[in-house]
């Protein structure tokens, strides 16, 4: 072994003599501390990141650590930067503070995904907030939507388990807030909710991923005004133990209650919703522990046998107009 080490050292010495080690690039310890991103430049001083320039930051590669790393604690975006790119601060779980100037008008897709230490953010003059922008910002407690915002994407606050206050400044032409719900004016669609939300009776549609992974949501009342429950609307709401589908609901999208693993009883007061039971996706074939124990239907079912045959497997107790049925169909191998 000693002989091998001596030979290795001799090879390295000879290589340095031939190539002149002084001309080799010196790599900084711990990774780069500066660089370019889109139309901008970035510098890292310890754990403080500064973004400078004029224009768009550009988009980071999907679901990958940004070039400045993921252990930053503070971000300073200087005036002149116009857009925060998608996935810019993906899984920067130590980020606690960010300064966003008035020049920023766009926040990209999943820009702050997984910034679990971020408790508040001032979005100033932002006009466009892409889908999933603040997913899993689990320390975020409140959000104030400025009057200038004219687009907010789906699932914008999914997984924000500490969020308890959603407000919209007066003068916003596209959105309003009521009962800690963010609602689109033109469609009466609920865009986002939180653990303290009380859905107002002005809401017609509960939007896709509007409450997704809100694990701290323990109770929600869906008003009779609601006609449509969007895809994955309550996906991952593990705090829910029961839910009532009111008579006004005519359509329930796929995955509406998927991964609500503690949801044990579903009360259905709508004939149309009863027909959509398979799309409610309380379960999957690989996760039988997510199955509800009882489904209570208060409606007129023309053909009970067809309804029962269409039920997901292992939904053992079905009450239709007070009559109990046991489901044996669709049992997995």
Secondary structure, DSSP 8 states (H G I E B T S, - for coil): -HHHHHHHHHHHHHHHHHHTGGGS----TTS-SEEEETTEEEEEETTEEEEEESEE-----TTS--TT-S---EEEE-TTEEEE-TTTTTT-TT--EEE--TT--EE-TTTTTT-TT------TT--EE-TTTTTT-TT--EEEE-TT--EE-TTTTTT-TT--EEEE-TT-SSEEEETTEEEETTTTEEEE--TT----TT--EE-TTSSTT-TT-------TT--EE-TTTTTT-TT--EEEE-TT--EE-TTTTTT-TT--EEEE--HHHHHTGGGG----TT-GGG--SEEEE-S--S-HHHHHHTS-TT--EEEETTEEEE--TT---
